[in-house]
Amino acid sequence: MSLLPSNATLMEKAFDEMLQTRISDLAIESRHLWNPDLCPAGLLSWLAWSMGVTHWDGTWSTAVKRQMIKDSVQLRFKAGTAWAIETAIKNITAHDSVFCHEWFEYEGSPYHFTLNIDLAGATPGQALSELVNQLIAVYKNARSELDNVYFFEAQQSPAYVGVQVMHGGVITIKAQ
């Protein structure tokens, strides 16, 4: 039932119609809106905004978007640590082997770090380099400087190890 006068504008009528829709009439349960696993894909950007996700790209896959939202609280609390850099890059680039080495681990200059990323068959490109640099800028601490980013591909090859055990004694004969 509308209480608008007969000379109401189209905008007022649309606003009135919107207000008459009850939350219980929506097809989505409101409790799902706050769950990254159950939130509809079209609303994930709003959930990310409300959860304080600092780096967002609408072209990511739905799985990456959901994972970034899940990790957003921990990423925000641990921003400025090697863990935050590694986790953000792992989530977005889908490279499982990302290692951040701080200056005291490789005898570098104080407050410098390097990043090692296993490509796992992918080819490094300008887009990947730019994305990694953006993520580093967002999640590193203010005092640290990036020395290098190393892209590598781990290779597995069979390794054979042989062991030989000998047991014996030495007998010394002395003449008298």
C-alpha positions in Angstrom: 0.0 0.0 0.0 1.5 3.3 -1.1 1.0 6.6 0.7 2.4 8.6 -2.2 0.2 11.4 -3.8 -1.0 11.1 -7.3 1.5 13.6 -8.6 4.6 11.6 -7.3 7.6 11.5 -9.6 8.9 8.3 -11.2 11.9 8.3 -8.8 9.6 8.6 -5.8 7.5 5.7 -7.0 10.6 3.5 -7.6 11.9 4.4 -4.2 8.5 3.6 -2.6 8.4 0.3 -4.4 11.9 -0.6 -3.2 11.0 0.3 0.4 8.0 -2.0 0.3 10.2 -5.0 -0.4 11.0 -6.8 2.9 14.3 -8.4 3.6 12.4 -11.7 4.1 11.2 -11.5 0.5 14.8 -11.6 -0.9 16.0 -14.9 -2.3 19.2 -14.7 -0.3 19.4 -15.5 3.4 21.0 -12.5 5.1 23.3 -14.7 7.1 24.9 -16.0 3.9 25.9 -12.5 3.0 28.7 -12.5 5.6 30.0 -15.9 4.8 32.7 -15.9 2.0 31.8 -19.5 1.0 28.0 -18.9 0.8 27.9 -15.3 -0.4 26.6 -15.0 -4.0 29.5 -14.3 -6.4 28.0 -11.0 -7.5 28.1 -9.6 -4.0 31.7 -10.7 -3.1 33.2 -7.3 -3.9 30.8 -5.7 -1.3 31.8 -8.3 1.2 35.4 -7.7 0.5 34.9 -4.0 1.0 33.2 -4.5 4.3 35.9 -6.9 5.5 38.7 -4.4 4.7 40.4 -6.3 1.8 43.2 -3.9 0.8 43.9 -5.3 -2.7 41.0 -6.4 -5.0 40.6 -7.1 -8.7 37.2 -7.9 -10.2 38.8 -10.1 -12.8 40.0 -12.7 -10.3 38.3 -16.1 -10.2 35.6 -16.6 -7.7 37.8 -19.0 -5.7 40.6 -16.4 -5.4 38.1 -13.7 -4.3 36.6 -16.0 -1.6 40.1 -16.9 -0.4 41.2 -13.3 -0.2 38.1 -12.4 1.9 38.8 -15.4 4.2 42.4 -14.3 4.8 41.6 -10.6 5.0 41.5 -10.3 8.8 44.8 -12.2 9.3 46.4 -10.3 6.4 45.5 -7.0 8.0 46.7 -8.1 11.5 49.9 -9.5 10.1 50.6 -6.8 7.5 54.3 -6.0 7.3 55.4 -9.6 7.8 56.9 -12.1 5.5 53.8 -14.3 6.1 51.5 -11.6 4.8 53.5 -11.1 1.6 53.7 -14.9 1.0 50.0 -15.5 1.7 48.7 -12.7 -0.5 50.9 -13.8 -3.4 50.0 -17.5 -3.0 46.2 -16.6 -2.9 46.3 -14.4 -6.0 48.8 -16.0 -8.3 48.0 -19.6 -7.3 51.7 -20.3 -6.9 52.0 -22.6 -3.9 55.8 -22.1 -3.3 56.4 -18.5 -2.4 59.3 -17.8 0.0 60.2 -14.4 1.5 63.7 -14.3 2.9 64.6 -11.4 5.2 68.0 -9.8 5.3 69.3 -11.7 8.3 68.6 -15.0 6.6 70.8 -14.3 3.6 73.3 -11.8 5.0 71.8 -8.9 3.1 71.6 -5.2 4.0 69.5 -4.5 7.1 65.7 -4.4 6.5 66.0 -5.8 3.0 64.3 -8.9 1.7 64.1 -11.1 -1.4 61.2 -13.1 -2.7 61.4 -16.5 -4.4 58.4 -17.7 -6.4 58.1 -21.2 -7.9 56.5 -20.8 -11.3 55.3 -24.5 -11.4 55.3 -24.5 -15.2 53.9 -21.0 -15.8 55.9 -18.4 -17.6 56.8 -15.2 -15.9 55.5 -12.1 -17.6 55.0 -8.4 -17.2 51.5 -8.9 -15.7 52.8 -11.3 -13.0 55.7 -9.0 -12.2 53.4 -6.0 -11.8 51.0 -7.9 -9.7 53.8 -9.1 -7.4 55.1 -5.6 -7.0 51.6 -4.3 -6.2 51.1 -6.9 -3.5 54.5 -6.3 -2.0 53.7 -2.5 -1.8 50.5 -3.3 0.0 51.7 -5.9 2.4 55.3 -5.1 3.2 56.3 -2.9 6.2 57.3 0.7 5.5 61.0 0.3 6.4 61.8 -2.8 4.4 63.1 -2.7 0.8 62.9 -5.4 -1.8 66.2 -6.6 -3.1 65.1 -9.1 -5.8 62.3 -11.3 -6.9 63.5 -14.6 -8.1 61.3 -16.8 -10.3 62.3 -20.4 -10.4 60.9 -23.8 -11.3 61.5 -26.7 -9.0 62.5 -29.9 -10.8 62.1 -33.3 -9.4 64.6 -36.0 -10.3 65.2 -39.4 -8.8 68.1 -39.4 -6.3 69.8 -42.6 -5.3 71.6 -42.8 -2.1 74.0 -45.7 -1.3 75.4 -46.7 2.0 78.0 -49.3 2.8 78.7 -50.4 6.3 81.9 -52.2 7.2 82.7 -53.6 10.5 86.1 -54.9 11.4 88.9 -54.4 13.7 92.6 -53.7 13.5 95.0 -56.3 15.0 98.5 -55.0 15.7 101.3 -57.5 16.3 104.3 -56.3 18.1 107.5 -58.2 18.2 109.3 -58.5 21.6 
